[in-house]
Amino acid sequence: MSELKRTPLRDFHAAHGARLVDFAGWEMPVQYRSILEEHKAVRRTAGLFDVSHMGEVDVKGPEALRFLNNLVTNDVAKLFPGRVLYSPMCYPNGGVVDDLLVYMRAPEDYFLCINAGNIDKDIAWILEQAKGFDVQITDRSDDYALLAVQGPTAVAIVQSLTGAKLDRIGYYHFAEGTVAGIQCLISRTGYTGEDGFELYHPAGDAVSLAEAIVKAGAAHGLELTGLGARDSLRLEAGYPLYGHEITADISPLTAGLGWTVKLAKEAGFIGRDALLAEKTNGAANKVVFFKTGDRRIVRADTPVLGVDGMVVGKVLSGTLSPVLNEAIGSALVTTAASAGPLSVDIRGTLINLQLVKPPFVELKKPSS
């Protein structure tokens, strides 16, 4: 068994009482005080997350834009310096390699943030696709740490530590500046549905920055928050998680991410033909979101039953919503059955799934 990788904050987490677990080969905090309380803190005040296990990749060169627009499904051409774009990156068959963020620093200077569990696979894929383009690809994953401050008081916390005018950074925009005296890429993005910032910074400065944020956050209800609450928060917001709502077998269209697939891009992109065919002919399956009115969590891979009791799909993600105090989740079902009624069998009890268009709760994201 290979040794787990650690972020620069591993000892910080242990010192603050975190329960550390294996997450995608990384020793990461799943919780500190309690997943329930951490989740509620992010919705009410703020949470601090270590997401330094995420990967970072520089893409530079004269053909950086042309390369990236071929690599991902969304339209990188609409970016300008200081803007961020969310996009799937697909295989030729339309399945998803990963979902990622594209940052534009300058016309020939871009920066990608990729999922921790996919770093090796993604970089190999990106390097292979870069052949024939005048671009330089550099894995910067070991150089950066990443802290996320999320929640209604996140802006006040970060603003107290920086001279940057945070009210000038719109949603899915970023700026370069110092936070607590540490050089950061200050990105108004997140994975919780709340307002907040993701702070990319040199790995060697992670502990100093985390300690400064904890100190500044004490007056604003900040809670150290683990990956357990991060998952329940993202599911309440209706955000996909790679390996669940999007996979090599679940396309962006099937997942309800059609807004990220720009079929009209002039030069095309990897997976375009397959996705065009899926849109034209209709997808066989569809990702749906549900709540149950019951506190029993519906676990991933639980069979989903249709109107006649036949299996029409499976659960992809499930958790207890701390805000709604009931089970919520997502499922992949046949398109024919996707309007319902749908149900699951939990230990002999048939529970109806109430279909919901996410988010499950009111979110307070800023405007772009």
C-alpha positions in Angstrom: 0.0 0.0 0.0 1.5 3.3 -1.0 2.0 6.1 1.5 -0.7 8.8 1.6 0.3 12.2 0.2 0.0 15.1 2.6 -0.7 18.8 2.0 1.5 21.4 3.8 -1.3 21.7 6.4 -1.3 18.1 7.6 0.2 18.9 11.0 -2.0 22.0 11.3 -5.1 19.8 10.9 -3.9 17.3 13.5 -3.2 20.1 15.9 -6.7 21.4 15.5 -8.3 18.0 16.2 -9.2 17.0 12.7 -10.1 13.4 11.8 -7.8 12.5 9.0 -8.8 10.0 6.3 -7.6 8.7 2.9 -9.2 10.9 0.2 -8.0 10.1 -3.4 -4.6 9.0 -2.0 -4.3 12.1 0.3 -4.4 12.3 4.1 -7.1 14.9 4.4 -9.4 16.2 7.2 -12.9 14.8 6.8 -14.1 16.8 9.8 -13.0 18.8 12.9 -15.8 19.4 15.4 -18.7 17.8 13.4 -19.7 17.6 9.8 -23.2 18.9 10.7 -21.9 22.0 12.6 -19.2 22.8 10.0 -21.8 22.6 7.2 -24.2 25.0 9.1 -21.3 27.4 9.8 -20.6 27.8 6.1 -24.3 28.5 5.4 -24.5 31.0 8.4 -21.0 32.5 8.8 -17.9 31.0 7.2 -15.7 27.9 6.9 -12.0 27.5 6.1 -11.1 24.5 3.8 -7.8 23.1 2.9 -8.1 22.0 -0.7 -4.3 22.0 -1.4 -4.7 18.5 -2.8 -6.2 20.0 -6.0 -3.9 20.1 -9.0 -2.6 23.2 -10.8 -1.3 23.4 -14.4 0.2 26.3 -16.3 -0.7 26.5 -20.0 1.4 29.1 -21.9 2.4 30.0 -25.4 1.2 31.5 -28.7 -1.4 28.8 -29.3 -2.6 28.5 -25.7 -6.1 29.7 -26.5 -6.5 27.5 -29.6 -5.2 24.5 -27.6 -7.5 25.1 -24.6 -10.5 25.7 -26.8 -9.9 22.3 -28.4 -9.3 20.7 -25.0 -12.5 21.7 -23.2 -16.1 22.0 -24.1 -16.8 25.5 -22.9 -15.6 28.6 -24.8 -12.2 29.8 -23.6 -12.3 32.6 -26.1 -14.8 34.6 -24.0 -12.2 34.9 -21.2 -10.2 38.0 -20.5 -7.4 38.6 -18.0 -8.8 38.2 -14.5 -11.7 35.9 -15.6 -12.4 32.3 -14.6 -14.2 29.6 -16.7 -15.7 26.3 -15.5 -15.7 23.5 -18.1 -15.7 19.8 -18.6 -12.8 18.2 -20.5 -14.1 15.3 -22.6 -13.0 12.2 -24.3 -13.8 11.7 -28.0 -16.9 9.7 -27.0 -18.3 12.6 -24.9 -17.4 11.0 -21.6 -15.7 13.3 -19.1 -12.0 13.2 -18.4 -12.4 15.8 -15.6 -14.1 19.1 -14.8 -11.8 22.0 -14.2 -11.4 25.8 -13.9 -9.6 27.8 -16.5 -7.9 31.1 -15.4 -6.7 33.7 -17.9 -3.8 35.7 -16.6 -2.8 37.2 -20.0 -3.4 36.4 -23.7 -0.8 33.6 -23.8 -0.9 32.7 -20.1 -3.5 30.4 -18.6 -3.8 28.4 -15.4 -5.9 25.3 -14.8 -7.2 23.8 -11.5 -8.0 20.1 -11.7 -9.4 17.5 -9.3 -7.0 15.8 -6.9 -7.9 12.3 -7.8 -7.4 12.9 -11.5 -4.0 14.8 -11.5 -1.9 12.1 -13.1 -4.5 11.1 -15.6 -5.3 14.7 -16.5 -1.8 15.8 -17.0 -1.0 12.8 -19.2 -4.2 13.5 -21.2 -3.3 17.3 -21.5 0.2 16.6 -22.6 -1.0 14.1 -25.2 -3.5 16.6 -26.6 -0.9 19.4 -26.7 1.1 17.6 -29.4 1.1 19.8 -32.5 0.3 23.0 -30.6 2.8 25.7 -29.7 2.2 25.6 -26.0 4.1 24.8 -22.8 2.4 22.6 -20.2 3.8 22.8 -16.6 2.5 20.8 -13.6 2.5 23.3 -10.7 0.6 21.1 -8.3 3.5 20.7 -5.8 4.2 24.5 -5.9 0.8 25.7 -4.8 -1.4 25.3 -1.7 -5.0 26.2 -1.9 -7.3 27.5 0.9 -11.0 28.3 0.5 -12.9 30.7 2.7 -16.6 30.3 2.1 -19.8 31.7 3.6 -21.6 34.9 4.3 -18.8 36.4 6.3 -16.0 35.2 4.1 -15.6 38.6 2.3 -15.2 40.4 5.7 -12.6 37.9 6.9 -10.4 38.0 3.8 -10.9 41.8 3.4 -9.4 42.3 6.9 -6.2 40.6 5.7 -5.7 42.3 2.3 -5.4 45.7 0.7 -7.1 44.3 -2.5 -10.5 45.7 -3.1 -12.6 42.5 -2.9 -15.8 44.2 -3.9 -14.2 44.8 -7.3 -13.6 41.0 -7.8 -16.8 39.6 -9.3 -18.0 36.0 -9.1 -15.7 33.8 -11.3 -13.1 36.6 -11.5 -9.8 36.8 -9.8 -7.0 39.2 -8.9 -3.3 38.9 -7.8 -2.5 40.4 -4.4 -1.3 39.7 -0.9 -3.4 38.2 1.9 -1.8 38.4 5.4 1.4 39.5 3.5 1.4 36.4 1.4 1.3 36.6 -2.4 -2.0 35.0 -3.6 -4.2 34.5 -6.6 -7.5 35.6 -5.0 -10.3 33.8 -6.9 -14.0 34.5 -6.2 -15.0 30.9 -6.7 -15.9 27.9 -4.6 -17.7 24.6 -4.3 -20.3 25.4 -1.6 -22.8 27.7 -3.3 -21.9 30.5 -0.9 -19.8 33.6 -1.6 -16.2 33.4 -0.8 -12.6 33.1 -2.1 -10.2 30.4 -3.1 -6.6 31.5 -2.3 -3.8 30.0 -4.4 -0.4 30.6 -2.7 3.1 29.2 -2.4 3.0 25.8 -0.6 5.6 27.0 1.9 3.3 29.8 3.1 0.2 27.6 3.8 0.5 27.3 7.6 1.1 31.1 8.0 -1.9 31.9 5.8 -4.2 29.4 7.5 -3.3 30.7 11.0 -3.9 34.3 9.9 -7.3 33.4 8.5 -8.3 31.5 11.7 -7.3 34.5 13.8 -9.1 37.0 11.6 -12.1 34.7 11.4 -12.6 34.4 15.1 -14.8 37.5 15.2 -16.8 36.3 12.2 -17.9 32.8 13.2 -15.3 31.0 11.1 -15.1 27.2 11.5 -12.4 24.9 10.3 -14.2 22.7 7.8 -13.4 19.3 6.4 -14.2 17.4 3.2 -17.3 15.8 4.7 -19.1 19.2 4.9 -17.6 20.2 1.6 -19.4 17.2 0.0 -22.8 17.9 1.7 -22.5 21.6 0.8 -21.8 20.9 -2.9 -24.7 18.5 -3.1 -27.1 21.0 -1.5 -25.9 23.4 -4.2 -26.4 20.8 -7.0 -22.8 20.8 -8.0 -21.4 17.7 -9.7 -18.5 15.6 -8.3 -16.2 13.8 -10.6 -16.8 10.0 -10.3 -20.4 10.6 -9.3 -22.5 13.0 -11.4 -19.9 13.1 -14.2 -17.6 10.2 -15.2 -16.0 8.7 -18.3 -19.5 7.2 -18.9 -21.7 10.2 -18.0 -21.4 13.1 -20.5 -21.9 16.8 -19.6 -25.3 16.7 -21.5 -26.5 13.7 -19.5 -25.3 15.4 -16.3 -27.4 18.6 -17.0 -24.3 20.7 -17.9 -25.4 21.6 -21.4 -24.6 25.2 -20.6 -20.9 24.3 -20.6 -21.0 22.6 -24.0 -20.5 25.1 -26.8 -21.2 23.1 -29.9 -20.9 26.2 -32.1 -17.2 26.8 -31.4 -15.7 27.4 -34.8 -12.8 25.0 -34.6 -14.6 22.3 -32.6 -13.3 20.5 -29.6 -12.5 16.9 -28.4 -15.9 15.1 -28.0 -17.9 17.6 -30.1 -19.2 15.0 -32.6 -20.3 12.6 -29.9 -22.0 15.4 -27.9 -23.7 16.8 -31.0 -25.1 13.4 -31.8 -26.3 13.0 -28.2 -28.0 16.4 -28.3 -29.6 15.6 -31.7 -30.8 12.1 -30.9 -31.5 12.6 -27.2 -29.6 11.1 -24.3 -30.5 7.6 -23.2 -30.0 8.6 -19.5 -30.4 11.7 -17.3 -28.9 12.8 -14.0 -31.7 13.9 -11.6 -31.6 15.4 -8.1 -34.0 14.4 -5.4 -35.1 14.7 -1.8 -37.0 12.2 0.2 -38.8 13.8 3.2 -37.0 11.2 5.3 -33.8 11.3 7.3 -32.4 8.0 6.1 -29.5 8.6 3.7 -29.8 7.0 0.3 -26.4 5.7 -0.5 -24.6 5.7 -3.9 -25.3 2.7 -6.1 -28.7 2.1 -4.5 -31.0 0.9 -7.3 -33.7 3.4 -8.4 -37.1 2.0 -9.2 -39.6 3.2 -11.7 -43.4 3.3 -11.8 -43.7 -0.5 -12.2 -41.0 -1.3 -9.6 -38.5 -2.1 -12.3 -34.9 -0.8 -11.9 -34.5 2.3 -14.0 -31.2 3.6 -12.7 -29.0 4.1 -9.6 -28.1 6.7 -7.0 -25.0 8.6 -7.7 -24.6 10.7 -4.5 -26.6 10.9 -1.2 -26.4 12.7 2.1 -28.5 14.3 4.8 -29.0 17.9 4.2 -28.3 19.7 7.5 -30.4 22.7 6.3 -33.5 20.7 5.1 -33.0 17.9 7.7 -33.9 15.3 5.1 -32.0 13.1 2.7 -31.0 14.5 -0.7 -29.1 13.0 -3.6 -28.6 12.5 -7.3 -29.3 9.6 -9.5 -28.7 8.4 -13.1 -32.0 7.1 -14.6 -33.3 6.4 -18.0 -34.6 9.5 -19.8 -38.0 7.8 -20.2 -38.3 7.4 -16.4 -36.7 10.7 -15.5 -40.0 12.6 -14.9 -40.9 10.1 -12.2 -42.4 8.6 -10.1 -39.2 7.2 -8.7 -38.4 5.3 -5.5 -35.7 3.4 -3.6 -35.9 0.5 -1.3 -34.1 1.1 2.0 -34.0 -2.0 4.2 -37.5 -3.1 3.0 -39.1 0.3 3.1 -40.1 1.9 -0.2 -39.2 5.6 -0.2 -40.4 8.0 -2.9 -38.0 10.3 -4.5 -39.2 13.9 -4.9 -37.5 15.3 -7.9 -35.9 18.7 -7.4 -34.2 21.2 -9.6 -31.1 22.3 -7.6 -30.0 24.1 -5.6 -31.9 22.5 -2.7 -31.4 25.6 -0.5 -31.3 29.4 -1.2 -27.8 30.4 -2.1 -26.1 33.8 -1.6 -23.5 33.8 -4.4 -22.4 37.2 -5.7 -23.2 38.4 -9.2 -20.6 37.9 -11.9 
